[in-house]
Amino acid sequence: MEESIDLAALIRESFCVKEVDIRTYSPLTLAFIGDGIYDLIIRTILVSKGNESTNRLQHKTASYVKAGTQSAMIRALMPYLTEEELAIYKRGRNAKPHTTAKNATLEDYHRATGFEALVGYLYLLGRTGRILEILNEGLRQLKMDKI
């Protein structure tokens, strides 16, 4: 795989934001950024497949980013995670969010939060390549890799 682009570092540099030790971030903060990054990756894949109506793109995106799909993906990915990644996932999963998903079980919502925390953690560390590896494998495991 090609060398990763550290988008988070480029953004920090462009806007003169100092780097912070992300190990001090709450798992919900990691999940917050991870949710956006995961959504961006799925949207990028779908838009790259061809021009479609935004309504159709939104419906396709929703099927990949909903808590139930993220929950199933992280369960399938467990054997592929490093100890460090598993620890971050568990921190996110065990966090106590102040909201709940409208269309997901509490268990799925917690697993999805852990998944998003992992994506956020890897993103903030500049490990974009690893995020893409994980998502490729997760989509393959769920037989959703033909986006």
C-alpha positions as CSV (number, residue, x, y, z in Angstrom):
1,M,0.0,0.0,0.0
2,E,1.2,3.5,-0.7
3,E,2.6,5.7,2.0
4,S,-0.1,7.3,4.2
5,I,-0.9,11.0,4.1
6,D,-1.2,12.5,7.5
7,L,-4.1,14.8,6.8
8,A,-4.6,15.6,10.5
9,A,-1.0,16.9,10.7
10,L,-1.4,19.0,7.5
11,I,-4.6,20.5,8.9
12,R,-2.9,21.3,12.3
13,E,0.1,22.9,10.4
14,S,-2.1,24.9,8.1
15,F,-4.1,26.4,11.0
16,C,-1.2,26.7,13.4
17,V,-2.8,24.3,15.9
18,K,-0.4,22.7,18.3
19,E,-0.2,18.9,18.5
20,V,-1.6,17.3,21.6
21,D,-1.0,13.8,23.0
22,I,-4.1,12.1,21.8
23,R,-3.8,9.4,24.5
24,T,-5.2,12.1,26.8
25,Y,-8.4,12.5,24.6
26,S,-11.6,11.0,25.8
27,P,-12.8,8.0,23.8
28,L,-15.9,10.0,22.9
29,T,-13.7,12.8,21.4
30,L,-11.9,10.1,19.4
31,A,-15.3,8.7,18.3
32,F,-16.5,12.2,17.3
33,I,-13.6,12.6,14.8
34,G,-13.7,9.0,13.8
35,D,-17.3,9.2,12.8
36,G,-16.5,12.0,10.4
37,I,-13.5,10.3,8.9
38,Y,-15.3,7.0,8.4
39,D,-18.2,8.9,6.8
40,L,-15.8,10.8,4.5
41,I,-14.1,7.6,3.4
42,I,-17.4,5.9,2.5
43,R,-18.7,9.0,0.7
44,T,-15.4,9.3,-1.2
45,I,-15.7,5.7,-2.3
46,L,-19.3,6.1,-3.4
47,V,-18.7,9.4,-5.3
48,S,-15.6,7.9,-7.0
49,K,-17.8,5.1,-8.4
50,G,-19.7,7.7,-10.5
51,N,-22.1,10.6,-10.6
52,E,-25.4,9.9,-8.9
53,S,-28.1,11.9,-7.3
54,T,-27.3,13.1,-3.8
55,N,-30.4,11.4,-2.5
56,R,-29.2,8.1,-3.8
57,L,-25.7,8.7,-2.5
58,Q,-27.1,9.6,0.9
59,H,-29.1,6.4,1.1
60,K,-26.1,4.3,0.1
61,T,-23.9,6.1,2.6
62,A,-26.4,5.5,5.4
63,S,-26.3,1.7,4.9
64,Y,-22.5,1.8,5.6
65,V,-22.3,4.3,8.4
66,K,-25.2,3.1,10.6
67,A,-24.4,1.7,14.0
68,G,-25.6,-1.8,13.1
69,T,-23.1,-2.0,10.2
70,Q,-20.3,-0.6,12.2
71,S,-21.0,-3.0,15.0
72,A,-21.0,-6.0,12.6
73,M,-17.8,-4.7,11.0
74,I,-15.8,-4.3,14.3
75,R,-16.9,-7.8,15.4
76,A,-15.6,-9.2,12.1
77,L,-12.4,-7.3,12.5
78,M,-11.4,-8.4,16.0
79,P,-8.8,-11.0,14.8
80,Y,-7.1,-8.3,12.6
81,L,-6.6,-5.7,15.3
82,T,-3.4,-5.1,17.2
83,E,-3.4,-5.1,21.0
84,E,-3.2,-1.3,20.9
85,E,-6.1,-1.0,18.5
86,L,-8.2,-3.4,20.5
87,A,-7.5,-1.4,23.7
88,I,-8.7,1.8,22.0
89,Y,-11.8,0.1,20.6
90,K,-12.6,-1.2,24.1
91,R,-12.2,2.3,25.6
92,G,-14.6,3.7,23.1
93,R,-17.1,0.8,23.5
94,N,-17.1,1.2,27.3
95,A,-17.5,5.0,27.2
96,K,-20.8,6.4,28.5
97,P,-22.2,8.6,25.7
98,H,-24.9,11.1,26.6
99,T,-27.0,10.1,23.6
100,T,-28.2,6.8,22.1
101,A,-28.9,5.7,18.5
102,K,-32.4,6.0,17.2
103,N,-32.3,2.9,15.1
104,A,-29.8,0.6,16.9
105,T,-29.6,-1.6,19.9
106,L,-27.6,-0.2,22.8
107,E,-25.0,-3.0,22.3
108,D,-24.6,-2.1,18.6
109,Y,-24.4,1.6,19.5
110,H,-21.6,0.9,22.0
111,R,-19.6,-1.3,19.6
112,A,-20.1,1.4,16.9
113,T,-18.7,4.1,19.3
114,G,-15.7,1.9,19.9
115,F,-15.2,1.4,16.1
116,E,-15.4,5.2,15.6
117,A,-13.0,5.8,18.4
118,L,-10.5,3.5,16.8
119,V,-10.8,5.2,13.4
120,G,-10.4,8.6,15.1
121,Y,-7.4,7.4,17.0
122,L,-5.7,6.1,13.9
123,Y,-6.5,9.3,12.0
124,L,-5.1,11.6,14.6
125,L,-1.9,9.5,14.7
126,G,-1.6,9.9,10.9
127,R,-2.2,6.2,10.3
128,T,-4.4,6.6,7.3
129,G,-3.1,3.5,5.6
130,R,-4.0,1.4,8.5
131,I,-7.5,2.8,8.5
132,L,-7.9,1.9,4.9
133,E,-6.6,-1.6,5.5
134,I,-9.0,-2.1,8.4
135,L,-12.0,-0.8,6.4
136,N,-11.1,-2.8,3.3
137,E,-11.0,-6.0,5.5
138,G,-14.2,-5.1,7.3
139,L,-16.1,-4.4,4.1
140,R,-14.7,-7.7,2.7
141,Q,-15.7,-9.6,5.8
142,L,-19.3,-8.2,5.6
143,K,-19.4,-8.9,1.8
144,M,-20.0,-5.2,1.3
145,D,-16.7,-4.5,-0.6
146,K,-18.5,-4.1,-3.9
147,I,-19.7,-0.6,-2.8
